[in-house]
Structure formats: C-alpha cells, structure tokens
Amino acid sequence: MRQQIVAGNWKMNTTPTEGFALAKDVIAQSAQSPNNVELIICPPFTHLAEVAKAVRGTRIHLGAQNCAMWAEGAYTGEVSAKMLANIGVEYVILGHSERREHFGEQSAILLSKIQQALGNGVKPILCCGERLEERNAQQHIAVVNAQIESVISGLTAEQMQQVVLAYEPVWAIGTGLTATAQQAQEMHAHIRATVAKHFGDAQANATPILYGGSCKPSNAAELFAQPDVDGGLIGGASLKASDFIAIAQGFKE
C-alpha cells in the first residue's frame, strides 16, 4: 500500500511567530487524523528552524518550499539542501507552478535541485500541472507527462524510490476551482504510467502521487477515494489547522 500523505504548503504566508503558533495547532490536532496518513507542513524559510524544534518527537514531518540547485558557494539569497537537512527538514517542494512561472525553473534546474535534495537525505515533492489553455486545447496529458518525464528520466531507480509527485492543475491553484475526482484520477493514472515507463510497474505502484489545487475539507474524501490519488498538497487550506486536519480525515483508517 502506498504512503498516504497530506502536505501543507504555506507559501509566503505567516510571520515566524504566527507560523510557530500554527505548527503548534497542527500538532495539537494531529491526533484527530488517521494514523496511516503522513502529515507534512512546509513553512517559509524564516520559520523552519523554530518549527523544526516544535515538531521534533511528534508525528508531524517538516518540509521546505524550495532549495538551491547548488551544494554551496557564492549564491546570495539561496538556501542549500544541506542547510535544510541540518535543521531537520525531511521534504522539499520542487517545481511548483509558481516557481516555474515567476522564477523560470525548467527541467534541468529541477533535476539539479532534486539531486541536491536526495544527496542530503531530503525527499523531493516534484510538482507538475497544466494551464487552463493547455487543458482546453486537450494538451494537458502531454504537458504534464513531459514535465514529469523530463526530470525523472535523469534519476536512478534507487533515487526514484525517495520521490513524491504532486499534480496541481495551474487553473485550480488559489482560484476556488478544483479538478473533478474523475479529472484528477485520469491525470494521476497517466503520471503513474509515465513512472512505469521508466522504472517499471512495481516502482510506479509504490510512488505517492498527491493532488493539489483547491483541495479542501469538502472535497478531500472524494478526491482521496480515487485509486491513484494518494493525498494532497494543500495551499490556502493548510493555513488553518482545523481545515488541514479535516482534509487528512478525508482518508479512512
């Protein structure tokens, strides 16, 4: 059985004080989440060291929202995977559509970042997703498969065992729109087939694929009931502990 995961991407929200309080709220309410669901919170860089202390010894795992493509050096403003690992970060979100759009991150950059993360024991959550015009043009499957394939083709089978994938249709991020359960399942199945093409059915069936894009308490259960949807990468709804935990409750024990 694949790992079921609910990860909260806080994006550029909350001050360090607010973030620490939110983390404590998530910890306090985490007992209400099914035991088989892995809970991950991904605060901004400024919060990570303090939140790491808060989650230590709890069931909450810590993720970052990005990392550098280099190990170290004269890269002002960058944060390396080694730095993240040193303070207890276990996961890192890479290739989010906002990073692709606003910062021009393409496949070669993402592959370098994944290699840095894996080399430091940090598990990447690799994102993919199509724009509305690409879906309307019936190009969505080709676009998403290409985003995934162009990166994972550079990984070894051993490395792929540590990768989590996340499908976030760009048109559903922060818009209130959500892919239907059927649309999510269709895309997740195609993503799994792309993994199988490179690494075989066993690895494809073991790779968690999360859905993102306006996933909330009211639609989580229907989405998570799909055979190839293994959880959610949650944006706005992760900024309220009760909503975040309610989404995790979309999974049954």
Backbone as CSV, one residue per row, in Angstrom:
resi,resn,N_x,N_y,N_z,CA_x,CA_y,CA_z,C_x,C_y,C_z
1,MET,0.840,-1.191,0.000,0.000,0.000,0.000,0.881,1.250,0.000
2,ARG,0.574,2.192,-0.897,1.357,3.424,-0.969,1.114,4.299,0.261
3,GLN,2.139,5.092,0.592,2.011,6.025,1.697,0.965,7.082,1.365
4,GLN,0.055,7.324,2.284,-0.923,8.392,2.136,-0.357,9.638,2.812
5,ILE,-0.410,10.769,2.101,0.277,11.983,2.546,-0.643,13.187,2.402
6,VAL,-0.640,14.039,3.405,-1.253,15.360,3.287,-0.183,16.374,3.691
7,ALA,0.213,17.211,2.720,1.279,18.182,2.933,0.728,19.590,2.805
8,GLY,1.101,20.464,3.726,0.645,21.846,3.710,1.723,22.781,3.198
9,ASN,1.448,23.457,2.086,2.360,24.446,1.518,1.887,25.830,1.955
10,TRP,2.570,26.403,2.924,2.149,27.691,3.480,2.471,28.856,2.561
11,LYS,3.309,28.623,1.550,3.726,29.661,0.614,4.305,30.858,1.385
12,MET,4.110,32.089,0.897,4.690,33.249,1.578,3.641,33.864,2.499
13,ASN,3.255,33.073,3.502,2.236,33.478,4.457,2.714,33.221,5.883
14,THR,2.225,34.009,6.814,2.502,33.983,8.251,3.881,34.571,8.570
15,THR,3.945,35.233,9.695,5.227,35.647,10.259,5.802,34.441,11.007
16,PRO,7.072,34.486,11.394,7.612,33.375,12.185,6.805,33.092,13.451
17,THR,6.356,34.128,14.140,5.557,33.923,15.351,4.233,33.249,15.020
18,GLU,3.566,33.723,13.971,2.298,33.123,13.549,2.499,31.696,13.069
19,GLY,3.588,31.459,12.365,3.860,30.122,11.855,4.126,29.126,12.960
20,PHE,4.862,29.565,13.986,5.126,28.684,15.122,3.814,28.321,15.808
21,ALA,2.922,29.300,15.959,1.620,29.045,16.580,0.790,28.095,15.728
22,LEU,0.835,28.264,14.406,0.095,27.373,13.505,0.632,25.947,13.602
23,ALA,1.950,25.823,13.657,2.547,24.492,13.795,2.094,23.820,15.088
24,LYS,2.065,24.576,16.172,1.611,24.015,17.448,0.147,23.595,17.372
25,ASP,-0.671,24.355,16.640,-2.082,23.987,16.473,-2.211,22.690,15.675
26,VAL,-1.413,22.561,14.636,-1.445,21.331,13.835,-1.038,20.135,14.692
27,ILE,0.008,20.305,15.478,0.459,19.227,16.362,-0.654,18.843,17.340
28,ALA,-1.296,19.850,17.923,-2.333,19.595,18.923,-3.517,18.839,18.338
29,GLN,-3.825,19.108,17.084,-4.991,18.494,16.466,-4.659,17.230,15.662
30,SER,-3.380,16.904,15.562,-2.967,15.804,14.687,-3.509,14.449,15.131
31,ALA,-3.832,14.304,16.414,-4.385,13.029,16.891,-5.727,12.717,16.255
32,GLN,-6.382,13.738,15.694,-7.674,13.534,15.046,-7.530,13.021,13.617
33,SER,-6.301,12.981,13.124,-6.034,12.499,11.766,-5.782,11.007,11.788
34,PRO,-6.215,10.278,10.744,-5.936,8.832,10.697,-4.457,8.537,10.869
35,ASN,-4.139,7.493,11.596,-2.748,7.182,11.915,-1.919,6.825,10.694
36,ASN,-2.568,6.363,9.627,-1.831,5.927,8.448,-1.519,7.075,7.485
37,VAL,-1.914,8.297,7.832,-1.667,9.456,6.975,-0.436,10.202,7.470
38,GLU,0.523,10.434,6.572,1.710,11.210,6.918,1.397,12.687,6.743
39,LEU,1.591,13.461,7.793,1.302,14.886,7.784,2.603,15.668,7.652
40,ILE,2.650,16.581,6.676,3.842,17.384,6.417,3.434,18.852,6.399
41,ILE,4.208,19.701,7.059,3.980,21.141,6.939,5.225,21.782,6.339
42,CYS,4.997,22.749,5.437,6.089,23.384,4.696,6.038,24.900,4.875
43,PRO,6.606,25.418,5.961,6.605,26.853,6.237,7.644,27.580,5.374
44,PRO,7.624,28.924,5.387,8.692,29.694,4.760,10.042,29.426,5.434
45,PHE,11.115,29.765,4.722,12.459,29.520,5.235,12.680,30.123,6.620
46,THR,12.140,31.327,6.849,12.404,32.026,8.107,11.864,31.297,9.321
47,HIS,10.925,30.377,9.105,10.265,29.679,10.212,10.894,28.320,10.524
48,LEU,11.657,27.789,9.582,11.966,26.362,9.619,12.684,25.918,10.888
49,ALA,13.682,26.667,11.331,14.466,26.225,12.494,13.601,26.123,13.741
50,GLU,12.737,27.110,13.969,11.886,27.074,15.155,10.791,26.018,15.026
51,VAL,10.199,25.907,13.844,9.163,24.895,13.659,9.766,23.494,13.780
52,ALA,11.005,23.335,13.354,11.675,22.036,13.498,11.731,21.609,14.956
53,LYS,11.989,22.557,15.832,12.017,22.247,17.270,10.620,21.849,17.762
54,ALA,9.611,22.527,17.236,8.246,22.252,17.689,7.776,20.865,17.280
55,VAL,8.130,20.436,16.065,7.597,19.159,15.566,8.451,17.962,15.979
56,ARG,9.618,18.211,16.508,10.503,17.108,16.893,9.811,16.215,17.924
57,GLY,9.787,14.925,17.654,9.150,13.981,18.562,7.658,13.840,18.364
58,THR,7.093,14.556,17.371,5.671,14.436,17.071,5.507,13.656,15.762
59,ARG,4.277,13.481,15.329,4.035,12.771,14.074,4.103,13.699,12.861
60,ILE,4.349,14.991,13.082,4.397,15.963,12.002,5.790,15.982,11.372
61,HIS,5.821,15.920,10.052,7.083,15.990,9.313,7.265,17.398,8.758
62,LEU,8.527,17.804,8.608,8.831,19.163,8.184,9.326,19.194,6.746
63,GLY,8.757,20.117,5.968,9.198,20.305,4.592,9.549,21.756,4.334
64,ALA,10.357,21.981,3.300,10.674,23.329,2.826,9.979,23.537,1.482
65,GLN,9.932,24.782,1.047,9.227,25.112,-0.190,10.139,25.200,-1.399
66,ASN,11.447,25.054,-1.184,12.394,25.176,-2.285,13.779,24.870,-1.735
67,CYS,14.718,24.633,-2.630,16.129,24.572,-2.243,16.970,24.975,-3.444
68,ALA,18.237,25.247,-3.199,19.142,25.666,-4.268,19.554,24.491,-5.142
69,MET,19.981,24.808,-6.350,20.467,23.777,-7.266,21.966,23.516,-7.082
70,TRP,22.572,24.257,-6.151,23.995,24.115,-5.878,24.212,23.636,-4.442
71,ALA,25.351,23.015,-4.205,25.659,22.496,-2.871,26.049,23.614,-1.910
72,GLU,26.824,24.597,-2.405,27.287,25.714,-1.590,27.946,26.716,-2.506
73,GLY,28.332,27.847,-1.944,29.089,28.796,-2.752,28.515,30.191,-2.745
74,ALA,28.975,30.994,-3.720,28.622,32.412,-3.804,27.292,32.592,-4.531
75,TYR,26.223,32.189,-3.858,24.876,32.272,-4.438,23.984,33.026,-3.453
76,THR,24.152,34.332,-3.419,23.470,35.173,-2.448,21.958,34.950,-2.470
77,GLY,21.411,34.728,-1.286,19.960,34.556,-1.165,19.479,33.134,-1.300
78,GLU,20.361,32.214,-1.658,19.952,30.821,-1.838,20.084,30.023,-0.533
79,VAL,19.338,28.924,-0.443,19.374,28.033,0.717,19.615,26.617,0.212
80,SER,20.658,25.988,0.681,21.037,24.673,0.161,20.270,23.544,0.840
81,ALA,20.219,22.422,0.159,19.586,21.235,0.728,20.325,20.770,1.969
82,LYS,21.644,20.947,1.986,22.431,20.563,3.162,22.021,21.390,4.377
83,MET,21.787,22.681,4.176,21.329,23.541,5.265,19.983,23.077,5.792
84,LEU,19.083,22.755,4.869,17.754,22.289,5.264,17.839,20.993,6.055
85,ALA,18.610,20.046,5.555,18.740,18.755,6.240,19.311,18.933,7.637
86,ASN,20.219,19.884,7.783,20.899,20.087,9.062,19.954,20.532,10.162
87,ILE,18.851,21.206,9.800,17.912,21.656,10.831,16.698,20.730,10.957
88,GLY,16.702,19.618,10.219,15.650,18.632,10.400,14.585,18.596,9.325
89,VAL,14.808,19.282,8.198,13.849,19.233,7.096,13.926,17.867,6.413
90,GLU,12.770,17.254,6.185,12.707,15.919,5.589,12.221,15.929,4.141
91,TYR,11.457,16.956,3.777,10.884,17.055,2.426,11.151,18.436,1.853
92,VAL,11.109,18.549,0.521,11.188,19.856,-0.115,10.308,19.854,-1.365
93,ILE,9.480,20.898,-1.490,8.630,21.064,-2.668,9.476,21.643,-3.790
94,LEU,9.445,21.008,-4.954,10.219,21.475,-6.098,9.342,21.488,-7.349
95,GLY,9.548,22.495,-8.191,8.828,22.554,-9.457,7.401,23.027,-9.347
96,HIS,7.049,23.677,-8.228,5.691,24.205,-8.119,5.453,25.181,-9.268
97,SER,4.228,25.250,-9.756,3.929,26.089,-10.921,4.294,27.550,-10.677
98,GLU,4.204,27.978,-9.410,4.572,29.365,-9.108,6.073,29.581,-9.271
99,ARG,6.881,28.564,-8.980,8.320,28.651,-9.213,8.616,28.593,-10.711
100,ARG,7.894,27.768,-11.428,8.095,27.676,-12.879,7.737,29.003,-13.545
101,GLU,6.609,29.598,-13.132,6.123,30.818,-13.776,6.919,32.050,-13.378
102,HIS,7.118,32.261,-12.077,7.723,33.505,-11.614,9.254,33.482,-11.635
103,PHE,9.847,32.297,-11.600,11.302,32.212,-11.490,11.941,31.401,-12.619
104,GLY,11.142,31.012,-13.599,11.675,30.363,-14.799,12.330,29.015,-14.572
105,GLU,11.878,28.285,-13.572,12.504,26.995,-13.281,12.076,25.947,-14.312
106,GLN,13.041,25.422,-15.021,12.799,24.412,-16.038,13.392,23.077,-15.590
107,SER,13.251,22.086,-16.449,13.576,20.708,-16.066,15.025,20.530,-15.616
108,ALA,15.973,21.146,-16.311,17.384,20.969,-15.943,17.653,21.509,-14.546
109,ILE,17.044,22.650,-14.237,17.187,23.231,-12.895,16.567,22.318,-11.856
110,LEU,15.364,21.815,-12.154,14.670,20.956,-11.196,15.427,19.663,-10.954
111,LEU,16.001,19.101,-11.997,16.778,17.882,-11.810,17.968,18.142,-10.894
112,SER,18.636,19.275,-11.079,19.767,19.609,-10.203,19.308,19.767,-8.755
113,LYS,18.156,20.408,-8.558,17.639,20.583,-7.207,17.274,19.241,-6.577
114,ILE,16.658,18.370,-7.354,16.308,17.049,-6.834,17.565,16.279,-6.442
115,GLN,18.593,16.360,-7.284,19.845,15.671,-6.972,20.438,16.212,-5.674
116,GLN,20.378,17.507,-5.473,20.878,18.102,-4.229,20.064,17.619,-3.031
117,ALA,18.749,17.616,-3.191,17.894,17.163,-2.087,18.186,15.719,-1.724
118,LEU,18.174,14.856,-2.723,18.391,13.428,-2.472,19.784,13.165,-1.902
119,GLY,20.759,13.917,-2.358,22.116,13.746,-1.858,22.269,14.123,-0.399
120,ASN,21.285,14.852,0.122,21.319,15.252,1.530,20.206,14.602,2.347
121,GLY,19.585,13.568,1.793,18.582,12.823,2.534,17.246,13.520,2.660
122,VAL,16.983,14.493,1.784,15.714,15.209,1.785,14.867,14.705,0.614
123,LYS,13.618,14.355,0.886,12.757,13.794,-0.152,12.082,14.907,-0.950
124,PRO,12.242,14.898,-2.277,11.577,15.930,-3.079,10.107,15.601,-3.333
125,ILE,9.284,16.643,-3.307,7.902,16.564,-3.773,7.881,17.318,-5.096
126,LEU,7.930,16.594,-6.195,8.042,17.187,-7.524,6.652,17.490,-8.075
127,CYS,6.422,18.758,-8.402,5.104,19.201,-8.856,5.016,19.273,-10.367
128,CYS,3.803,19.134,-10.858,3.528,19.284,-12.279,2.098,19.790,-12.422
129,GLY,1.759,20.321,-13.584,0.398,20.792,-13.786,0.272,21.641,-15.033
130,GLU,-0.904,21.596,-15.639,-1.140,22.307,-16.890,-1.909,23.604,-16.668
131,ARG,-1.768,24.520,-17.615,-2.545,25.754,-17.624,-3.922,25.491,-18.224
132,LEU,-4.838,26.431,-17.997,-6.196,26.261,-18.494,-6.235,26.157,-20.013
133,GLU,-5.441,26.977,-20.689,-5.453,26.930,-22.150,-4.920,25.601,-22.683
134,GLU,-4.001,24.987,-21.942,-3.474,23.686,-22.346,-4.517,22.589,-22.158
135,ARG,-5.279,22.682,-21.085,-6.364,21.713,-20.896,-7.448,21.911,-21.950
136,ASN,-7.811,23.150,-22.206,-8.858,23.412,-23.198,-8.454,22.961,-24.591
137,ALA,-7.141,22.955,-24.848,-6.633,22.502,-26.146,-6.364,20.997,-26.171
138,GLN,-6.784,20.312,-25.107,-6.589,18.871,-24.999,-5.106,18.472,-25.015
139,GLN,-4.273,19.367,-24.476,-2.840,19.094,-24.407,-2.384,18.763,-22.991
140,HIS,-3.340,18.696,-22.055,-2.981,18.599,-20.641,-2.184,17.345,-20.307
141,ILE,-2.562,16.226,-20.874,-1.847,14.984,-20.556,-0.428,15.025,-21.094
142,ALA,-0.272,15.497,-22.319,1.060,15.581,-22.910,1.948,16.555,-22.143
143,VAL,1.388,17.687,-21.730,2.157,18.695,-20.997,2.643,18.140,-19.656
144,VAL,1.747,17.525,-18.917,2.101,17.019,-17.588,3.072,15.852,-17.686
145,ASN,2.822,14.942,-18.593,3.748,13.815,-18.744,5.143,14.297,-19.122
146,ALA,5.222,15.326,-19.979,6.522,15.860,-20.374,7.236,16.510,-19.187
147,GLN,6.483,17.220,-18.346,7.088,17.840,-17.160,7.701,16.788,-16.247
148,ILE,6.991,15.698,-16.051,7.483,14.623,-15.188,8.640,13.879,-15.846
149,GLU,8.424,13.473,-17.086,9.399,12.621,-17.774,10.745,13.317,-17.939
150,SER,10.716,14.626,-18.217,11.967,15.345,-18.454,12.843,15.408,-17.203
151,VAL,12.252,15.192,-16.046,13.022,15.208,-14.799,13.361,13.796,-14.329
152,ILE,12.360,12.934,-14.227,12.635,11.609,-13.648,13.509,10.747,-14.551
153,SER,13.588,11.091,-15.833,14.463,10.322,-16.736,15.931,10.490,-16.355
154,GLY,16.232,11.520,-15.555,17.602,11.728,-15.098,17.909,11.108,-13.752
155,LEU,16.949,10.367,-13.183,17.135,9.747,-11.870,17.427,8.264,-11.996
156,THR,18.095,7.730,-10.989,18.283,6.284,-10.918,17.057,5.652,-10.269
157,ALA,16.937,4.344,-10.407,15.817,3.644,-9.786,15.849,3.815,-8.273
158,GLU,17.040,3.795,-7.702,17.164,3.978,-6.251,16.709,5.370,-5.834
159,GLN,17.058,6.382,-6.610,16.637,7.745,-6.298,15.120,7.894,-6.399
160,MET,14.528,7.262,-7.406,13.090,7.402,-7.626,12.296,6.868,-6.444
161,GLN,12.866,5.967,-5.691,12.173,5.411,-4.532,11.914,6.478,-3.461
162,GLN,12.645,7.589,-3.509,12.512,8.633,-2.498,11.684,9.825,-2.975
163,VAL,11.132,9.751,-4.182,10.443,10.896,-4.779,8.929,10.789,-4.585
164,VAL,8.322,11.906,-4.221,6.865,12.053,-4.186,6.484,12.973,-5.337
165,LEU,5.408,12.662,-6.032,4.930,13.504,-7.128,3.649,14.215,-6.702
166,ALA,3.412,15.382,-7.275,2.204,16.137,-6.958,1.650,16.771,-8.233
167,TYR,0.398,16.473,-8.528,-0.287,17.078,-9.675,-1.132,18.249,-9.206
168,GLU,-0.808,19.431,-9.705,-1.562,20.636,-9.363,-1.933,21.368,-10.646
169,PRO,-3.156,21.190,-11.139,-3.547,21.958,-12.326,-3.459,23.442,-12.031
170,VAL,-2.710,24.167,-12.860,-2.463,25.581,-12.596,-3.769,26.356,-12.495
171,TRP,-4.746,25.953,-13.276,-6.027,26.669,-13.305,-6.849,26.467,-12.030
172,ALA,-6.399,25.569,-11.156,-7.139,25.297,-9.922,-6.397,25.750,-8.671
173,ILE,-5.259,26.423,-8.833,-4.474,26.843,-7.681,-4.927,28.227,-7.231
174,GLY,-5.540,28.294,-6.061,-5.962,29.558,-5.499,-7.135,30.206,-6.207
175,THR,-7.791,29.477,-7.086,-8.915,30.036,-7.849,-10.268,29.626,-7.308
176,GLY,-10.270,28.612,-6.438,-11.534,28.052,-5.978,-12.030,26.945,-6.882
177,LEU,-11.450,26.863,-8.088,-11.787,25.771,-8.996,-11.023,24.521,-8.585
178,THR,-11.608,23.379,-8.774,-10.975,22.105,-8.434,-11.217,21.123,-9.570
179,ALA,-10.208,20.370,-9.905,-10.432,19.281,-10.849,-11.461,18.328,-10.251
180,THR,-12.317,17.787,-11.078,-13.235,16.776,-10.568,-12.424,15.555,-10.152
181,ALA,-13.029,14.717,-9.345,-12.348,13.491,-8.930,-11.951,12.667,-10.148
182,GLN,-12.793,12.669,-11.166,-12.501,11.907,-12.386,-11.327,12.520,-13.149
183,GLN,-11.278,13.857,-13.224,-10.149,14.509,-13.893,-8.846,14.248,-13.149
184,ALA,-8.892,14.315,-11.830,-7.696,14.045,-11.031,-7.238,12.609,-11.224
185,GLN,-8.165,11.670,-11.169,-7.810,10.262,-11.340,-7.203,10.008,-12.717
186,GLU,-7.793,10.592,-13.743,-7.266,10.400,-15.095,-5.814,10.848,-15.187
187,MET,-5.529,12.039,-14.651,-4.170,12.550,-14.745,-3.209,11.764,-13.867
188,HIS,-3.627,11.410,-12.680,-2.754,10.623,-11.801,-2.416,9.270,-12.429
189,ALA,-3.370,8.667,-13.102,-3.126,7.390,-13.767,-2.091,7.558,-14.881
190,HIS,-2.176,8.657,-15.618,-1.197,8.901,-16.685,0.179,9.172,-16.108
191,ILE,0.239,9.905,-15.006,1.527,10.155,-14.360,2.142,8.838,-13.892
192,ARG,1.307,7.977,-13.309,1.819,6.683,-12.841,2.330,5.845,-14.010
193,ALA,1.652,5.953,-15.135,2.103,5.227,-16.326,3.451,5.754,-16.821
194,THR,3.670,7.062,-16.679,4.956,7.640,-17.064,6.071,7.125,-16.164
195,VAL,5.795,7.018,-14.878,6.786,6.437,-13.961,7.061,4.985,-14.332
196,ALA,6.014,4.239,-14.654,6.172,2.829,-15.033,7.025,2.678,-16.287
197,LYS,6.873,3.607,-17.206,7.640,3.575,-18.459,9.137,3.601,-18.180
198,HIS,9.547,4.347,-17.161,10.973,4.497,-16.864,11.483,3.540,-15.797
199,PHE,10.610,3.166,-14.845,11.095,2.414,-13.692,10.339,1.119,-13.428
200,GLY,9.343,0.815,-14.249,8.601,-0.428,-14.078,7.365,-0.268,-13.217
201,ASP,6.497,-1.267,-13.294,5.216,-1.198,-12.594,5.368,-1.177,-11.077
202,ALA,6.351,-1.933,-10.557,6.496,-2.003,-9.100,6.797,-0.629,-8.518
203,GLN,7.723,0.105,-9.140,8.048,1.443,-8.630,6.886,2.403,-8.851
204,ALA,6.229,2.300,-9.998,5.084,3.169,-10.271,3.995,2.964,-9.234
205,ASN,3.766,1.730,-8.865,2.719,1.425,-7.885,3.117,1.792,-6.462
206,ALA,4.400,2.071,-6.252,4.878,2.454,-4.918,5.040,3.963,-4.763
207,THR,4.977,4.725,-5.860,5.222,6.169,-5.822,3.967,6.932,-5.429
208,PRO,4.003,7.688,-4.335,2.838,8.502,-3.959,2.646,9.660,-4.940
209,ILE,1.407,9.867,-5.361,1.069,10.998,-6.223,-0.031,11.794,-5.525
210,LEU,0.266,13.050,-5.209,-0.650,13.900,-4.467,-1.423,14.804,-5.424
211,TYR,-2.629,15.196,-5.003,-3.400,16.174,-5.770,-3.347,17.520,-5.060
212,GLY,-3.150,18.584,-5.817,-3.203,19.937,-5.283,-4.090,20.787,-6.177
213,GLY,-4.541,21.887,-5.654,-5.383,22.768,-6.443,-6.752,22.908,-5.826
214,SER,-6.868,23.746,-4.801,-8.142,23.995,-4.104,-8.735,22.729,-3.492
215,CYS,-7.861,21.874,-2.974,-8.331,20.728,-2.189,-8.710,21.253,-0.805
216,LYS,-9.890,20.892,-0.349,-10.402,21.419,0.920,-11.217,20.341,1.633
217,PRO,-11.640,20.603,2.878,-12.370,19.568,3.615,-13.591,19.029,2.881
218,SER,-14.259,19.861,2.105,-15.495,19.435,1.453,-15.290,18.501,0.270
219,ASN,-14.086,18.491,-0.320,-13.887,17.612,-1.482,-12.768,16.594,-1.297
220,ALA,-12.101,16.627,-0.135,-10.950,15.746,0.067,-11.319,14.272,-0.017
221,ALA,-12.397,13.864,0.629,-12.754,12.443,0.662,-12.998,11.893,-0.733
222,GLU,-13.700,12.666,-1.565,-13.977,12.198,-2.929,-12.696,12.080,-3.741
223,LEU,-11.805,13.065,-3.592,-10.536,13.006,-4.317,-9.677,11.839,-3.835
224,PHE,-9.580,11.682,-2.520,-8.706,10.653,-1.959,-9.241,9.238,-2.182
225,ALA,-10.517,9.130,-2.526,-11.098,7.815,-2.796,-10.671,7.267,-4.152
226,GLN,-10.078,8.113,-4.992,-9.658,7.659,-6.314,-8.441,6.741,-6.187
227,PRO,-8.363,5.701,-6.994,-7.311,4.687,-6.802,-5.883,5.190,-6.972
228,ASP,-5.683,6.256,-7.748,-4.323,6.740,-7.972,-4.027,8.062,-7.274
229,VAL,-4.944,8.531,-6.434,-4.729,9.765,-5.672,-4.326,9.375,-4.254
230,ASP,-3.103,9.724,-3.882,-2.539,9.255,-2.613,-2.466,10.331,-1.540
231,GLY,-3.150,11.456,-1.785,-3.152,12.509,-0.794,-3.208,13.864,-1.454
232,GLY,-2.849,14.902,-0.693,-2.969,16.258,-1.194,-1.792,17.129,-0.837
233,LEU,-1.478,18.054,-1.751,-0.551,19.145,-1.468,-1.429,20.379,-1.315
234,ILE,-1.582,20.839,-0.100,-2.618,21.799,0.259,-2.028,23.199,0.397
235,GLY,-2.669,24.174,-0.247,-2.217,25.554,-0.150,-2.963,26.308,0.921
236,GLY,-3.920,27.139,0.516,-4.612,28.016,1.448,-5.252,27.315,2.630
237,ALA,-5.813,26.128,2.399,-6.491,25.416,3.484,-5.525,24.899,4.546
238,SER,-4.218,24.912,4.261,-3.254,24.450,5.269,-2.914,25.548,6.269
239,LEU,-3.427,26.765,6.043,-3.127,27.880,6.949,-4.053,27.921,8.149
240,LYS,-5.001,26.992,8.200,-5.874,26.833,9.355,-5.778,25.385,9.794
241,ALA,-5.297,25.141,10.992,-5.015,23.783,11.447,-6.243,22.882,11.343
242,SER,-7.406,23.386,11.713,-8.612,22.543,11.692,-8.971,22.119,10.275
243,ASP,-8.780,23.006,9.299,-9.051,22.639,7.902,-8.037,21.626,7.405
244,PHE,-6.776,21.837,7.749,-5.715,20.923,7.325,-5.982,19.510,7.845
245,ILE,-6.335,19.410,9.120,-6.608,18.099,9.715,-7.903,17.515,9.144
246,ALA,-8.891,18.359,8.876,-10.138,17.877,8.281,-9.892,17.281,6.898
247,ILE,-8.948,17.852,6.166,-8.594,17.285,4.858,-7.975,15.906,5.045
248,ALA,-7.093,15.782,6.012,-6.481,14.468,6.279,-7.545,13.436,6.680
249,GLN,-8.600,13.909,7.296,-9.683,12.998,7.677,-10.464,12.498,6.465
250,GLY,-10.166,13.056,5.291,-10.740,12.524,4.061,-10.305,11.098,3.788
251,PHE,-9.199,10.687,4.392,-8.762,9.290,4.349,-9.466,8.512,5.468
252,LYS,-9.777,7.272,5.206,-10.363,6.415,6.231,-9.247,5.606,6.886
253,GLU,-9.445,5.289,8.148,-8.471,4.461,8.868,-8.341,3.088,8.205
